[in-house]
């Protein structure tokens, strides 16, 4: 699970850097998506769109965490506050940094349009945290349904509901119902983690192979004959998307990837027994959210340093020279990411646990309101970017305010890991 968590985020980060086709033309940045420039590459997202794996691992770990907490008598509100704090502390630092920086940059002379462009790119990773936080909130309730009715039945019902929603939004022209799949698809993927933990998916040797083959076959049928997009990543100019909102095809992707990772699970665990390998995995896990949150910041910094200054050549996109320069571009992004990792990885260290919620409905309602506010704020920022004076400012400020209100209601202290580190040194 630790390897899958790190590996999925690393692949997502490399995918972000590889897909970004950036350049400096006529005094401004120009950006395109590699998958739109060369649609033939979209099939690779069937392998490299690995965010479902993170949710599967989340289902496994959150089920174990909740069952352990309930045995100790921990209230749901207190459990959720602790889980939310681990996710939101790094995000609070990130949001604070990018709320101040673009406005400060404009104040010292940067054009609002350029600051706005940078703010749009760096805010994109927040969509994932907003969705994941909501699935963590729903995990105990889904686990109760799983234990009462059986996980396979729950998965079938969620998959059927996702397929019906797709039929309605695309077949009947009812796009407004598509948002329901944020629940049906992502909870279905979370259920895969429950089934993995319960041993259902490894009870027979053929089950992982059937999952992998069945998921791939389903995706092939959906894209070849049901007009589903081939890309498992949302594209700007596409009429349909498998991710915004998610589609039944994304659930099929999760099933094939879950089967594939179960096939190699035993061999991977044998490899992880090696001390040096395990040390790398543990160290990477200690900063995995920092890596994810700041990867687009590193991309923007690399573009600002290399392209307007003329330090990097800018060959025609997709030309042979452009492809030969891709490894150098990835290295440049990694170098630009390193300072942010060293500067902000402390936010993932265990800090002071949030204060216990008040007993009864007051504590539960304040906790749930905090989660909803935080998730809403992150979704808003991912959609409209960070505030920039002279550009769009009202909706971004509303997003920042929602994140702040969420942290207050959840009683999350973003700087508590620093105090803990300071005390341990003393």
C-alpha positions in Angstrom: 0.0 0.0 0.0 2.8 2.4 0.8 4.5 1.7 -2.5 1.2 2.2 -4.4 0.4 5.5 -2.6 3.8 6.9 -3.5 4.0 5.3 -7.0 0.6 6.6 -8.0 1.4 10.2 -7.0 4.8 10.1 -8.7 3.2 8.9 -11.9 0.6 11.6 -11.7 3.3 14.3 -11.2 5.4 13.0 -14.1 2.3 12.9 -16.2 1.5 16.5 -15.4 5.0 17.6 -16.4 5.0 15.5 -19.6 1.6 16.6 -20.8 2.3 20.3 -20.4 3.4 21.7 -23.8 4.5 25.2 -22.8 6.3 28.0 -24.6 6.9 31.7 -24.7 5.6 33.4 -27.8 5.0 37.1 -28.6 5.6 38.1 -25.1 3.3 35.7 -23.4 3.1 32.1 -22.3 1.3 29.6 -24.6 0.2 26.2 -23.3 -1.3 23.1 -24.9 -2.0 19.6 -23.8 0.1 16.8 -25.3 -2.9 14.5 -25.4 -4.8 17.0 -27.5 -1.9 17.7 -29.9 -1.5 14.0 -30.5 -4.8 12.1 -29.8 -3.1 8.8 -30.5 -1.3 9.1 -27.1 -4.6 9.2 -25.2 -4.7 5.4 -25.0 -1.7 5.7 -22.6 -4.0 7.1 -19.9 -5.4 3.6 -19.5 -2.1 2.8 -17.8 -0.9 6.2 -16.5 -4.1 7.7 -15.1 -3.4 6.1 -11.7 -5.4 8.3 -9.4 -7.9 5.5 -8.9 -5.2 3.5 -7.2 -4.8 6.2 -4.6 -8.5 5.9 -3.8 -8.3 2.1 -3.7 -5.5 2.4 -1.2 -7.6 5.0 0.7 -10.4 2.6 0.9 -8.1 -0.1 2.4 -6.5 2.3 4.9 -9.6 4.2 6.0 -11.5 1.0 6.6 -8.8 -0.2 8.9 -8.5 3.2 10.6 -12.2 3.5 11.3 -12.6 0.0 12.6 -9.6 0.5 14.9 -11.0 3.8 16.1 -14.5 2.5 16.7 -13.1 -0.4 18.8 -11.3 2.2 21.0 -14.6 4.1 21.4 -13.5 7.1 19.3 -16.4 9.2 18.1 -16.9 9.5 14.4 -16.5 13.3 14.5 -13.1 13.0 16.3 -11.9 10.3 13.8 -12.9 12.5 10.9 -11.2 15.5 12.4 -7.9 13.6 12.7 -8.2 12.2 9.1 -9.1 15.6 7.7 -6.2 17.3 9.5 -3.6 15.0 7.8 -5.0 16.0 4.4 -5.7 19.7 5.1 -2.6 20.8 6.9 -0.4 20.7 3.8 -3.2 22.2 1.7 -3.6 25.1 4.1 0.1 26.1 3.7 -0.3 25.7 0.0 -3.4 27.9 -0.2 -1.9 30.6 2.0 1.2 30.8 -0.1 -0.6 31.1 -3.4 -3.2 33.5 -2.0 -0.5 36.0 -1.2 2.1 35.4 -4.0 0.1 36.4 -7.1 -1.3 39.5 -5.5 2.1 40.5 -4.2 3.6 39.8 -7.7 1.0 42.1 -9.3 1.7 44.8 -6.7 5.4 44.9 -7.7 4.8 45.0 -11.4 3.8 41.6 -12.8 0.9 41.8 -15.2 -2.4 40.4 -13.8 -2.8 38.2 -16.8 0.5 36.4 -16.3 -0.2 36.0 -12.6 -3.6 34.7 -13.4 -2.2 32.1 -15.8 0.2 30.9 -13.2 -2.5 30.7 -10.5 -4.7 28.6 -12.8 -2.0 26.0 -13.3 -0.8 25.7 -9.7 -4.4 25.3 -8.3 -5.3 22.3 -10.3 -4.1 19.6 -7.8 -6.6 20.9 -5.2 -9.5 19.1 -7.0 -8.2 15.7 -5.9 -8.0 16.7 -2.2 -11.5 18.0 -2.2 -13.0 14.8 -3.6 -10.8 12.5 -1.5 -11.8 14.4 1.7 -15.4 13.7 0.9 -14.8 10.0 0.3 -13.0 9.8 3.6 -16.0 11.3 5.2 -18.3 8.7 3.6 -16.0 5.8 4.3 -17.5 4.6 7.7 -21.1 4.8 6.3 -20.1 2.9 3.2 -18.2 0.4 5.3 -21.4 -0.3 7.3 -23.4 -0.9 4.1 -20.5 -3.1 2.9 -20.6 -5.3 6.0 -24.4 -5.6 6.0 -25.1 -6.3 2.4 -21.7 -7.6 1.1 -19.1 -5.6 -0.7 -19.7 -7.2 -4.1 -23.3 -6.3 -4.1 -22.5 -2.7 -3.1 -20.0 -2.5 -5.9 -22.5 -3.8 -8.4 -25.1 -1.3 -7.3 -22.7 1.6 -7.5 -21.5 0.5 -10.9 -25.0 0.2 -12.2 -25.9 3.6 -10.8 -22.9 5.1 -12.6 -23.9 3.5 -15.9 -27.5 4.8 -15.6 -26.2 8.3 -14.9 -24.0 8.1 -18.0 -27.0 6.9 -20.1 -29.0 9.9 -18.8 -26.4 12.6 -19.3 -25.2 11.4 -22.7 -28.0 9.3 -24.1 -31.0 11.4 -22.9 -29.3 14.8 -23.0 -29.5 15.4 -19.2 -26.0 16.7 -18.4 -27.1 18.1 -15.0 -27.4 14.6 -13.5 -23.7 13.9 -14.3 -22.6 15.2 -10.9 -24.1 12.2 -9.2 -21.2 10.2 -10.5 -18.8 12.0 -8.2 -20.4 9.8 -5.5 -21.2 6.6 -7.4 -17.8 6.3 -9.2 -15.4 7.4 -6.5 -17.3 5.5 -3.8 -17.3 2.4 -6.0 -13.5 2.8 -6.3 -13.3 3.1 -2.5 -15.3 -0.1 -2.2 -12.6 -1.9 -4.2 -10.2 -1.0 -1.3 -12.7 -2.5 1.2 -12.9 -5.7 -0.8 -9.2 -5.9 -1.0 -8.9 -5.5 2.8 -11.5 -8.2 3.3 -9.6 -10.6 1.2 -12.4 -11.1 -1.3 -10.3 -10.0 -4.3 -7.5 -12.5 -3.5 -9.7 -15.5 -2.4 -9.1 -17.2 -5.7 -6.0 -16.8 -7.9 -8.1 -16.1 -11.0 -10.0 -13.1 -9.6 -7.3 -10.5 -10.1 -6.8 -11.7 -13.7 -10.5 -11.6 -14.3 -10.7 -8.1 -13.0 -7.8 -6.9 -15.1 -9.2 -8.5 -18.3 -12.8 -7.5 -17.6 -11.9 -3.9 -16.9 -9.9 -3.6 -20.1 -12.6 -5.3 -22.1 -15.2 -3.0 -20.7 -13.2 0.1 -21.5 -12.6 -1.2 -25.0 -16.3 -1.7 -25.6 -17.3 1.6 -24.1 -14.8 3.6 -26.2 -15.3 1.7 -29.4 -19.1 1.3 -29.5 -20.6 3.6 -26.8 -18.8 6.9 -27.7 -16.9 7.2 -24.4 -13.7 9.3 -24.6 -10.5 7.3 -25.0 -8.7 9.6 -22.6 -9.1 8.8 -18.9 -8.0 12.4 -18.2 -10.2 15.4 -18.8 -9.3 17.4 -21.9 -10.1 21.1 -22.4 -11.6 20.8 -25.9 -13.3 17.4 -25.5 -17.1 17.3 -25.7 -17.2 14.5 -23.1 -15.0 13.7 -20.1 -14.4 10.5 -18.1 -13.3 12.5 -15.1 -15.3 15.8 -14.8 -17.6 14.3 -13.8 -16.4 10.8 -13.6 -17.9 8.1 -15.9 -18.5 4.4 -15.7 -15.4 4.0 -17.8 -13.3 5.4 -14.9 -14.7 2.7 -12.6 -13.7 0.1 -15.3 -10.2 1.6 -15.3 -10.0 1.3 -11.5 -11.1 -2.4 -11.7 -8.5 -3.3 -14.3 -5.8 -1.4 -12.4 -6.8 -3.0 -9.1 -6.6 -6.5 -10.7 -3.2 -5.6 -12.2 -1.7 -4.5 -8.8 -3.1 -7.6 -7.0 -1.4 -9.8 -9.6 2.0 -8.3 -8.7 1.3 -7.8 -5.0 3.3 -10.8 -3.8 6.3 -10.0 -5.9 6.2 -6.3 -4.9 6.1 -7.2 -1.2 9.2 -9.4 -1.6 11.0 -6.5 -3.3 10.0 -4.2 -0.5 11.6 -6.4 2.1 15.0 -5.0 1.0 16.0 -2.4 3.6 17.2 0.3 1.1 14.0 0.0 -1.0 11.8 0.2 2.0 13.7 3.2 3.3 13.1 5.1 0.0 9.4 4.2 0.1 9.0 5.4 3.7 10.9 8.7 3.1 8.8 9.4 0.0 5.6 8.7 1.9 6.6 11.3 4.5 6.2 14.0 1.8 3.8 12.5 -0.7 1.1 15.3 -0.3 3.8 18.0 -0.6 5.0 16.4 -3.8 1.5 16.3 -5.2 0.5 19.8 -4.1 3.6 21.6 -5.3 4.3 19.8 -8.6 2.5 22.3 -10.8 4.2 25.1 -8.9 7.5 23.6 -10.0 6.3 23.3 -13.5 5.3 27.0 -13.6 8.7 28.0 -12.0 10.6 26.0 -14.6 8.7 27.6 -17.4 9.3 31.1 -16.1 13.0 30.5 -15.6 13.7 28.7 -18.9 11.4 30.2 -21.6 11.2 34.0 -21.4 14.9 34.2 -20.6 15.8 32.1 -23.7 17.8 29.6 -21.6 15.9 26.7 -23.1 15.3 26.1 -26.9 11.7 25.9 -28.0 11.5 23.5 -30.9 8.2 22.8 -32.6 6.0 20.7 -30.3 6.0 17.0 -31.1 9.1 17.3 -33.4 12.0 15.0 -32.9 14.0 17.8 -31.1 11.0 18.5 -28.8 10.9 14.8 -27.8 14.6 14.6 -27.2 14.3 17.6 -24.8 11.5 16.1 -22.8 13.9 14.3 -20.3 15.7 17.6 -19.7 12.4 19.3 -19.1 11.4 16.7 -16.5 14.7 17.1 -14.8 14.3 20.9 -14.7 10.8 20.5 -13.1 12.3 18.1 -10.5 15.0 20.6 -9.7 12.4 23.4 -9.3 10.3 21.1 -7.1 13.1 20.3 -4.6 13.1 23.7 -2.8 9.3 23.3 -2.2 9.8 19.8 -0.9 12.4 20.9 1.6 10.5 24.0 2.6 7.1 22.5 3.2 7.4 18.8 3.9 7.2 19.6 7.6 3.4 20.2 7.1 3.0 16.4 6.8 4.6 15.6 10.1 2.2 14.6 12.9 1.1 17.7 14.6 -1.2 18.3 17.6 -4.4 16.4 17.1 -7.5 18.7 16.6 -9.4 19.3 19.8 -12.2 16.9 20.4 -15.5 17.8 18.9 -18.3 18.7 21.2 -20.5 15.7 22.1 -23.8 15.2 20.2 -25.2 16.8 17.1 -23.3 20.1 17.7 -19.9 18.5 17.4 -21.0 16.3 14.5 -22.6 19.2 12.5 -19.6 21.5 13.0 -17.3 18.7 11.8 -19.4 17.9 8.8 -19.7 21.6 8.0 -15.9 22.0 8.2 -15.4 19.1 5.7 -18.0 20.5 3.3 -16.5 24.0 3.5 -13.0 22.8 3.0 -13.9 20.6 0.1 -16.0 23.3 -1.5 -13.1 25.8 -1.2 -10.6 23.5 -2.8 -13.0 22.7 -5.6 -13.6 26.4 -6.2 -9.9 27.2 -6.3 -9.2 24.3 -8.7 -11.9 25.7 -11.0 -11.2 29.4 -10.8 -7.6 29.7 -9.6 -6.2 32.0 -6.9 -7.2 35.6 -6.5 -5.4 38.3 -8.6 -6.3 41.9 -8.4 -7.2 43.3 -11.9 -8.5 39.8 -12.9 -10.9 37.4 -11.3 -10.9 37.9 -7.5 -14.4 37.3 -6.0 -14.8 33.6 -6.6 -11.2 32.8 -5.7 -11.5 34.8 -2.5 -14.6 32.8 -1.7 -12.7 29.6 -2.2 -9.9 30.8 0.1 -12.5 31.8 2.7 -14.2 28.4 2.5 -10.9 26.6 3.1 -10.2 28.8 6.1 -13.7 28.3 7.5 -13.3 24.6 7.1 -10.0 24.6 9.0 -11.5 26.7 11.8 -14.6 24.4 12.2 -12.3 21.3 12.2 -10.0 23.1 14.6 -6.9 22.4 12.5 -3.8 24.3 13.5 -1.5 24.3 10.4 1.7 25.3 12.2 1.4 22.6 15.0 4.0 20.3 13.3 6.5 23.1 13.5 5.9 23.5 17.2 6.3 19.7 17.7 9.6 19.7 15.9 10.9 22.6 17.9 9.9 21.0 21.2 11.6 17.7 20.3 14.8 19.5 19.5 14.7 21.4 22.8 
